[in-house]
Amino acid sequence: MDLMLSASLKPAVTRVINPIARVALRIGLTPNSITILGAIGLISSALILYPSGHLFGGTITIAIFALSDLLDGAMARISQSGASPWGGFLDSTIDRFTDAAILIGVTLFLIDANDPLTPVVLGVLVSGFLVSYIRAKAESMQIQCSGGIAERTERLIIALTAIGFAGLGVPFALSIGMWALLILAVFTVVQRVLIVKAAL
């Protein structure tokens, strides 16, 4: 069964995002420009703040930039332009970059600290990409494959929560979070492979 974190959080966040989206549209910004600006801010924050040890500050900054993922969608709905094929492709591609930047930033921090958790974070990075790849490959075969215990939103929330608490000095927060992510991602990979197998 899918975790319902994204489904329960999005309505509340949308009520906050919609007024900002209207302002952004009035000043001439487009959904795609917000996607790109948000990605630049997020990637820069992850690759500068995390490796330098600013885990909590980096997480807060990244969480703010991550809201652009909701803001661009809200702008498209309000302007009634809808999601264009190019916009959808751009958004999906940038999601892969931002997810990787977060984990690479943490990996660089761990490498500098000679932390044995490094291979686990790399495993999270690889398995997360597999989750997305399996869905894309399945959809190219006309198979709906968005199921699994931990989709992107859930994995992002878990990662940022673990990193943020680690930045506050909570013992084992990063280890618990990253091991949980690895297990959930691998389990989701297996679930999606079985979904495709059943469909074929």
ZARO-805070 format. One line per field, with one value per residue (C-alpha): residue in one letter; x, y, z. Coordinates in steps of 0.1 Angstrom, whole numbers, plus 5000, padded with zeros to 4 digits. Each point is the difference from the previous one (the first is absolute). Example, Ala and Ser with C-alpha at 12.3 -4.5 7.8 and 13.67 -1.06 7.14 Angstrom:
<sites>
res	(A | S)
X	(5123 | 5014)
Y	(4955 | 5034)
Z	(5078 | 4993)
</sites>
This chain:
<sites>
res	(M | D | L | M | L | S | A | S | L | K | P | A | V | T | R | V | I | N | P | I | A | R | V | A | L | R | I | G | L | T | P | N | S | I | T | I | L | G | A | I | G | L | I | S | S | A | L | I | L | Y | P | S | G | H | L | F | G | G | T | I | T | I | A | I | F | A | L | S | D | L | L | D | G | A | M | A | R | I | S | Q | S | G | A | S | P | W | G | G | F | L | D | S | T | I | D | R | F | T | D | A | A | I | L | I | G | V | T | L | F | L | I | D | A | N | D | P | L | T | P | V | V | L | G | V | L | V | S | G | F | L | V | S | Y | I | R | A | K | A | E | S | M | Q | I | Q | C | S | G | G | I | A | E | R | T | E | R | L | I | I | A | L | T | A | I | G | F | A | G | L | G | V | P | F | A | L | S | I | G | M | W | A | L | L | I | L | A | V | F | T | V | V | Q | R | V | L | I | V | K | A | A | L)
X	(5000 | 5013 | 5010 | 4975 | 5023 | 4998 | 4963 | 4994 | 5025 | 4994 | 4965 | 5013 | 5031 | 4980 | 4979 | 5032 | 5016 | 4971 | 5003 | 5037 | 4993 | 4976 | 5027 | 5026 | 4977 | 4992 | 5037 | 5005 | 5016 | 4990 | 4997 | 5031 | 5021 | 4989 | 5010 | 5035 | 5006 | 4989 | 5023 | 5030 | 4994 | 4995 | 5030 | 5023 | 4988 | 5005 | 5035 | 5012 | 4984 | 5000 | 5036 | 5010 | 4982 | 4969 | 4975 | 4972 | 5003 | 5004 | 4969 | 4979 | 5013 | 4994 | 4964 | 4992 | 5013 | 4983 | 4966 | 5007 | 4989 | 4965 | 5001 | 5005 | 4971 | 4978 | 5010 | 4991 | 4966 | 4992 | 5010 | 4980 | 5030 | 5001 | 5031 | 5016 | 5020 | 5032 | 4992 | 4993 | 5032 | 5020 | 4985 | 5007 | 5036 | 5007 | 4986 | 5028 | 5026 | 4987 | 4997 | 5035 | 5014 | 4986 | 5015 | 5033 | 5003 | 4995 | 5024 | 5027 | 4995 | 5003 | 5031 | 5017 | 4991 | 5012 | 4965 | 4991 | 4965 | 5013 | 4992 | 4965 | 4993 | 5014 | 4976 | 4971 | 5011 | 5001 | 4968 | 4981 | 5010 | 4989 | 4966 | 4996 | 5015 | 4977 | 4969 | 5013 | 5008 | 4967 | 4981 | 5019 | 4984 | 4965 | 5001 | 4990 | 5026 | 4997 | 4995 | 5024 | 5004 | 5022 | 4996 | 5021 | 4982 | 5002 | 5037 | 5007 | 4982 | 5018 | 5034 | 4996 | 4986 | 5030 | 5026 | 4983 | 4999 | 5036 | 5009 | 4983 | 5023 | 4973 | 5020 | 4997 | 4974 | 5019 | 5008 | 4964 | 4986 | 5024 | 4997 | 4962 | 5002 | 5022 | 4976 | 4969 | 5015 | 5012 | 4965 | 4984 | 5022 | 4989 | 4963 | 5003 | 5018 | 4971 | 4974 | 5016 | 5004 | 4963 | 4990 | 5020)
Y	(5000 | 5035 | 5023 | 5029 | 5028 | 5019 | 4996 | 5014 | 5028 | 5014 | 5015 | 5021 | 5010 | 5010 | 5024 | 5018 | 4997 | 5013 | 5037 | 4999 | 4984 | 5029 | 5026 | 4981 | 5000 | 5037 | 5009 | 4980 | 4968 | 4967 | 4965 | 4988 | 5030 | 4992 | 4964 | 5010 | 5027 | 4976 | 4973 | 5023 | 5012 | 4965 | 4984 | 5029 | 4998 | 4962 | 5000 | 5030 | 4998 | 4962 | 4993 | 5029 | 4984 | 5023 | 4972 | 5017 | 5034 | 4982 | 4979 | 5031 | 5018 | 4969 | 4995 | 5036 | 4995 | 4967 | 5018 | 5012 | 4965 | 5008 | 5037 | 4993 | 4976 | 5025 | 5027 | 4977 | 4993 | 5036 | 5012 | 4971 | 4992 | 4965 | 4978 | 5000 | 4970 | 5020 | 5013 | 4965 | 4987 | 5029 | 4996 | 4963 | 5004 | 5027 | 4978 | 4975 | 5027 | 5014 | 4966 | 4991 | 5034 | 4994 | 4966 | 5010 | 5029 | 4977 | 4975 | 5026 | 5010 | 4963 | 4994 | 5030 | 4986 | 4965 | 4987 | 4964 | 5010 | 5012 | 4968 | 5000 | 5035 | 4989 | 4970 | 5024 | 5021 | 4970 | 4983 | 5033 | 5003 | 4965 | 5007 | 5029 | 4981 | 4970 | 5023 | 5018 | 4967 | 4985 | 5030 | 4999 | 4965 | 5014 | 4986 | 5021 | 4995 | 5028 | 4976 | 4991 | 5006 | 5031 | 5023 | 5031 | 5024 | 4975 | 4993 | 5038 | 5006 | 4972 | 5011 | 5037 | 4991 | 4977 | 5025 | 5029 | 4981 | 4989 | 5037 | 5006 | 4974 | 4972 | 4968 | 4974 | 5021 | 4999 | 4963 | 4991 | 5021 | 4988 | 4964 | 5004 | 5017 | 4972 | 4973 | 5018 | 5008 | 4964 | 4988 | 5025 | 4988 | 4964 | 5011 | 5018 | 4971 | 4977 | 5026 | 4999 | 4962 | 4996 | 5025 | 4980)
Z	(5000 | 4991 | 5028 | 5000 | 5011 | 4968 | 4997 | 5035 | 4998 | 4966 | 5006 | 5030 | 4981 | 4969 | 5020 | 5009 | 4965 | 4979 | 5011 | 4993 | 4966 | 4991 | 5009 | 4979 | 4970 | 5004 | 4999 | 4968 | 5012 | 4984 | 5015 | 4981 | 5012 | 5036 | 4995 | 4988 | 5026 | 5028 | 4987 | 4998 | 5036 | 5013 | 4982 | 5010 | 5037 | 5001 | 4984 | 5021 | 5034 | 5005 | 4992 | 5023 | 5029 | 5001 | 5001 | 5018 | 4982 | 4967 | 5006 | 5008 | 4969 | 4978 | 5014 | 4990 | 4965 | 4997 | 5003 | 4964 | 4990 | 5013 | 4990 | 4963 | 5000 | 5017 | 4975 | 4971 | 5015 | 5008 | 4966 | 4985 | 4978 | 5013 | 5000 | 4966 | 4988 | 5001 | 5035 | 5013 | 4985 | 5014 | 5034 | 5001 | 4988 | 5025 | 5028 | 4993 | 5002 | 5033 | 5016 | 4990 | 5012 | 5035 | 5003 | 4984 | 5024 | 5030 | 4985 | 4996 | 5037 | 5011 | 4978 | 5016 | 5035 | 4989 | 5011 | 4993 | 4991 | 4966 | 4980 | 5014 | 4987 | 4966 | 5001 | 5007 | 4970 | 4976 | 5013 | 4997 | 4964 | 4994 | 5014 | 4975 | 4971 | 5005 | 4999 | 4969 | 4982 | 5009 | 4988 | 4967 | 4997 | 5008 | 5035 | 5030 | 5027 | 5026 | 5029 | 5028 | 5037 | 4996 | 4970 | 4995 | 5023 | 5029 | 4994 | 4999 | 5032 | 5018 | 4986 | 5010 | 5034 | 5008 | 4987 | 5019 | 5033 | 4995 | 4996 | 5034 | 5015 | 5005 | 5004 | 4972 | 4982 | 4967 | 5003 | 5008 | 4972 | 4973 | 5009 | 5000 | 4966 | 4986 | 5012 | 4988 | 4966 | 4994 | 5011 | 4976 | 4971 | 5007 | 5001 | 4967 | 4983 | 5011 | 4988 | 4965 | 5001 | 5008 | 4973 | 4974)
</sites>
